[in-house]
Amino acid sequence: MQRKERRLRLRRRDEVPEGKAYMNPSMMAELGISSAIEVVIAGKKKLYFQAQPNDKVPPNEVWCNTDELKMQGVADYTIATVRARAGG
């Protein structure tokens, strides 16, 4: 069975701990995400995060740690493909 995926906007947020990603609970349910997510940028760079539901996050966004995204070379407002991590 193929995993559902969506193109969502990555946002840098200082309040998000490293290794975590905050997502809207309804988007997590739509994509079948229970814990880990895979984020693919431009079809090349893959990042993995532990997803946590947060009602403050708009449905079309994923909030990640500011410093972590900077270290990976990911700009604020980047569009990326987001899906549940295989096996997670």
MARGU-507959 format. One record per residue (C-alpha): residue number from 1; residue in three letters; x, y, z. Coordinates in Angstrom, 1 decimal, decimal comma, always signed. Last residue first. Example, Ala and Ser with C-alpha at 12.3 -4.5 7.8 and 13.67 -1.06 7.14 Angstrom:
2
<i->2; aa->SER; x->+13,7; y->-1,1; z->+7,1> $
<i->1; aa->ALA; x->+12,3; y->-4,5; z->+7,8> $
END
This chain:
88
<i->88; aa->GLY; x->+7,4; y->+4,3; z->+11,7> $
<i->87; aa->GLY; x->+8,1; y->+1,4; z->+9,3> $
<i->86; aa->ALA; x->+8,2; y->+3,8; z->+6,4> $
<i->85; aa->ARG; x->+8,1; y->+7,3; z->+7,6> $
<i->84; aa->ALA; x->+4,7; y->+9,0; z->+7,2> $
<i->83; aa->ARG; x->+4,7; y->+11,5; z->+4,4> $
<i->82; aa->VAL; x->+5,8; y->+15,1; z->+3,7> $
<i->81; aa->THR; x->+6,9; y->+16,4; z->+0,3> $
<i->80; aa->ALA; x->+8,6; y->+19,8; z->+0,8> $
<i->79; aa->ILE; x->+7,9; y->+23,5; z->+0,1> $
<i->78; aa->THR; x->+10,4; y->+25,8; z->+1,8> $
<i->77; aa->TYR; x->+8,9; y->+28,7; z->+3,8> $
<i->76; aa->ASP; x->+12,0; y->+29,1; z->+6,0> $
<i->75; aa->ALA; x->+15,1; y->+28,0; z->+4,1> $
<i->74; aa->VAL; x->+16,7; y->+24,5; z->+4,4> $
<i->73; aa->GLY; x->+20,5; y->+24,3; z->+4,5> $
<i->72; aa->GLN; x->+20,6; y->+21,2; z->+6,8> $
<i->71; aa->MET; x->+22,3; y->+23,2; z->+9,5> $
<i->70; aa->LYS; x->+19,7; y->+26,0; z->+9,1> $
<i->69; aa->LEU; x->+16,8; y->+23,4; z->+9,4> $
<i->68; aa->GLU; x->+18,3; y->+22,1; z->+12,7> $
<i->67; aa->ASP; x->+18,8; y->+25,7; z->+14,0> $
<i->66; aa->THR; x->+15,2; y->+26,7; z->+13,4> $
<i->65; aa->ASN; x->+13,6; y->+23,6; z->+14,8> $
<i->64; aa->CYS; x->+10,7; y->+22,4; z->+12,7> $
<i->63; aa->TRP; x->+7,1; y->+23,5; z->+12,1> $
<i->62; aa->VAL; x->+5,2; y->+21,7; z->+9,3> $
<i->61; aa->GLU; x->+2,6; y->+23,8; z->+7,4> $
<i->60; aa->ASN; x->-0,5; y->+23,4; z->+5,2> $
<i->59; aa->PRO; x->-2,8; y->+22,5; z->+8,1> $
<i->58; aa->PRO; x->-1,9; y->+25,6; z->+10,1> $
<i->57; aa->VAL; x->+0,1; y->+24,8; z->+13,3> $
<i->56; aa->LYS; x->-1,5; y->+26,1; z->+16,5> $
<i->55; aa->ASP; x->-3,4; y->+22,8; z->+17,1> $
<i->54; aa->ASN; x->-0,1; y->+20,9; z->+17,6> $
<i->53; aa->PRO; x->+0,3; y->+17,2; z->+16,9> $
<i->52; aa->GLN; x->+3,8; y->+15,8; z->+17,3> $
<i->51; aa->ALA; x->+5,9; y->+14,3; z->+14,5> $
<i->50; aa->GLN; x->+9,3; y->+12,7; z->+15,2> $
<i->49; aa->PHE; x->+11,5; y->+13,9; z->+12,4> $
<i->48; aa->TYR; x->+13,4; y->+12,6; z->+9,4> $
<i->47; aa->LEU; x->+15,0; y->+14,6; z->+6,6> $
<i->46; aa->LYS; x->+15,5; y->+13,6; z->+3,0> $
<i->45; aa->LYS; x->+17,3; y->+15,8; z->+0,5> $
<i->44; aa->LYS; x->+16,9; y->+14,8; z->-3,2> $
<i->43; aa->GLY; x->+13,3; y->+15,1; z->-4,6> $
<i->42; aa->ALA; x->+13,4; y->+18,9; z->-4,2> $
<i->41; aa->ILE; x->+13,0; y->+18,5; z->-0,4> $
<i->40; aa->VAL; x->+11,8; y->+15,2; z->+1,0> $
<i->39; aa->VAL; x->+10,4; y->+15,1; z->+4,6> $
<i->38; aa->GLU; x->+9,9; y->+11,7; z->+6,2> $
<i->37; aa->ILE; x->+7,7; y->+11,6; z->+9,3> $
<i->36; aa->ALA; x->+7,8; y->+9,6; z->+12,5> $
<i->35; aa->SER; x->+4,9; y->+9,2; z->+15,0> $
<i->34; aa->SER; x->+1,3; y->+8,5; z->+14,1> $
<i->33; aa->ILE; x->+1,0; y->+9,8; z->+10,6> $
<i->32; aa->GLY; x->-1,8; y->+8,4; z->+8,5> $
<i->31; aa->LEU; x->-1,6; y->+11,3; z->+6,0> $
<i->30; aa->GLU; x->-5,1; y->+12,6; z->+6,7> $
<i->29; aa->ALA; x->-4,7; y->+12,0; z->+10,4> $
<i->28; aa->MET; x->-1,5; y->+14,0; z->+10,6> $
<i->27; aa->MET; x->-3,2; y->+16,7; z->+8,6> $
<i->26; aa->SER; x->-6,0; y->+16,9; z->+11,1> $
<i->25; aa->PRO; x->-3,6; y->+17,0; z->+14,0> $
<i->24; aa->ASN; x->-1,7; y->+20,0; z->+12,5> $
<i->23; aa->MET; x->+2,0; y->+19,3; z->+12,6> $
<i->22; aa->TYR; x->+4,9; y->+20,0; z->+14,9> $
<i->21; aa->ALA; x->+8,2; y->+18,5; z->+14,0> $
<i->20; aa->LYS; x->+10,8; y->+17,0; z->+16,4> $
<i->19; aa->GLY; x->+14,4; y->+16,1; z->+16,0> $
<i->18; aa->GLU; x->+15,5; y->+19,3; z->+17,7> $
<i->17; aa->PRO; x->+12,9; y->+20,8; z->+20,0> $
<i->16; aa->VAL; x->+10,3; y->+23,2; z->+18,4> $
<i->15; aa->GLU; x->+10,0; y->+26,6; z->+20,2> $
<i->14; aa->ASP; x->+12,6; y->+28,2; z->+17,8> $
<i->13; aa->ARG; x->+10,3; y->+27,8; z->+14,8> $
<i->12; aa->ARG; x->+11,5; y->+27,5; z->+11,2> $
<i->11; aa->ARG; x->+8,6; y->+26,7; z->+8,8> $
<i->10; aa->LEU; x->+8,4; y->+24,0; z->+6,3> $
<i->9; aa->ARG; x->+5,5; y->+24,4; z->+3,8> $
<i->8; aa->LEU; x->+3,6; y->+21,2; z->+2,7> $
<i->7; aa->ARG; x->+3,4; y->+19,1; z->-0,4> $
<i->6; aa->ARG; x->+1,3; y->+16,1; z->+0,6> $
<i->5; aa->GLU; x->+1,9; y->+12,3; z->+0,9> $
<i->4; aa->LYS; x->-0,2; y->+9,2; z->+1,4> $
<i->3; aa->ARG; x->+1,9; y->+6,0; z->+1,7> $
<i->2; aa->GLN; x->+1,4; y->+3,4; z->-1,0> $
<i->1; aa->MET; x->+0,0; y->+0,0; z->+0,0> $
END
